[in-house]
Amino acid sequence: MGKIFFVKQDFINTRLDRWFKKNVSDVPQSFIEKNIRKGNIKVNKKRRKSSYKLQYNDQVIIFDLKIIPNKNKKKTTKYLPSKKEIFLSSNFFVEDNENFVVINKPPGIAVQSGTKSRKNILDILSKSKEFNNTMPYAVHRIDKETSGILLVAKNRKYAQLFTSLFRIRKIHKTYLGVVLGELQQKSGTLTDILIHFEGKKEIQTKAITHYKVMDSNKNYSLLRLNPETGRKHQLRKQLLIHGHPILGDSKYRIKDKDKNKKDFLMLHSYKINFSIQERKYNFIAEPPLTFSKVLKEKYLRIF
């Protein structure tokens, strides 16, 4: 008889292959497919496809397997936050309930660990008292240098729910951004085709952002930005395309004209709103003091 695992509530409706990688070993997909075909991985004593959605208390039976680690997967080491970082994280919370939290992320901290940045919000939150007996699930991201609202689930059920809501555009976000120059129209919609590469393959995606000018002068404009789509670096790329890069952006900027590239990135995730079972949720994250300070320096209205 093989080793028996009982599916926990946190993994309801999770694919069999994804469950295996999370709970047994992060092996290559081909390894899982091969052993499912051979009958070495079964659910409730029956053969199931790798895409089979597991249910609570399902028995996953794994027979004697020689686990082969996924050599192609990049190794990531968890960031170990200091006691001070864990203590200070309590200042981040805008909302904390049994299913999710909303935090006001400070600028300069990545959401997840990456090749260029180990310090990250998720690893800090995982050690906080708010995530005692659970773990943080990322359901969306904001850039490292962007401050403001970040939604984090406390269980897999709500992680899947929020992922679905984002996919069908039922979660609405509002950003504040200071850009170079004065826009001709006080409000409008930016629609662009953004290009990125996956290896050598060029990928084109449509990006839509609605904007309103909150205040402006000849040199700078304070914008309210509502992205309809959720492309990587969408706001930063689109505003550069239209000749009004975000102040302090060292990557998406007009090199000859932007003399403020060393400034604090003036992009803040200000509001988020959504509904769950007819209950409406609305959250606001106040901008950091550095944001308000730059607004004052650029002679823009402080709201």
Secondary structure, 3 states (H helix, E strand, C coil): CCEEEECCHHHCCCEHHHHHHHHCCCCCHHHHHHHHHCCCEEECCECCCCCCECCCCCEEEECCCCCCCCCCCCCCCCCCCCHHHHHHHHHHEEEECCCEEEEEECCCCECCCCCCCCCEHHHHHCCCHHHCCCCCEECCCCCCCCEEEEEEECCHHHHHHHHHHHHCCCCEEEEEEEEECCCCCCEEEEEEEEEEEECCEEEEEEEEEEEEEEEECCCEEEEEEEECCCCCCHHHHHHHHCCCCECCCCCCCCCCCCCCCCCCCCEEEEEEEEEECCEEEEEECCCCHHHHHHHHHCCCCCC
